[in-house]
């Protein structure tokens, strides 16, 4: 059984009538510039790449990997800024980097001592 490779968010995304071009990326933190189809700046988007595991759905493998946040999670995993607010977008990007790019913590196994009657 072949499992499709994981997907990665592309450097350029066409969504909601805009072209989003990636400016920065650190781990799961993303900073995109949004432009209209005519090329006019529309603003900046700071997002957290959502991670999905591969899964079996009705007998077919669904690819895992990264995806952009859904509209229902906007404000939690995605933020929009006006074209003149690049400094605010970069500040939010720095905050997102600190919050969502934490190093992996391996579980610590506890040593359980048995109570031995004296």
HUHU-V648549 format. One record per pair of residues at least 6 apart in sequence whose C-alpha atoms are under 7 Angstrom apart, sorted by the first residue. I is the first residue (numbers start at 1). J is the second residue. Records with the same first field share a line. If there is no record, write none. Layout:
I: J + J
//
This chain:
3: 61
4: 63
5: 63
6: 63 + 64 + 65
7: 64 + 65 + 66
8: 65 + 66
9: 66 + 67
11: 21 + 22
12: 19 + 20 + 21 + 22
13: 19 + 20 + 21
14: 20
17: 36 + 37
18: 34 + 35 + 36 + 37
19: 34 + 35 + 36 + 37
20: 32 + 33 + 34 + 35
21: 32 + 33 + 34
22: 31 + 32 + 33
23: 31 + 32 + 33
24: 30 + 31
25: 31
26: 97
27: 101
28: 48 + 49 + 100 + 101
29: 47 + 48 + 49 + 93 + 96 + 97
30: 46 + 47 + 48
31: 45 + 46 + 47 + 93
32: 44 + 45 + 46
33: 43 + 44 + 45
34: 41 + 42 + 43 + 44 + 45
35: 41 + 42
36: 42
41: 83
42: 82 + 83
43: 81 + 82 + 83
44: 80 + 81 + 82 + 83 + 86 + 89
45: 79 + 80 + 81
46: 78 + 79 + 80 + 89 + 93
47: 77 + 78 + 79
48: 69 + 77 + 78
49: 66 + 67 + 68 + 69
50: 66 + 67 + 68 + 69
51: 65 + 66 + 67
52: 64 + 65 + 66
53: 64 + 65
54: 61 + 62 + 63 + 64
55: 61 + 62
56: 62
69: 77 + 78
81: 89
//
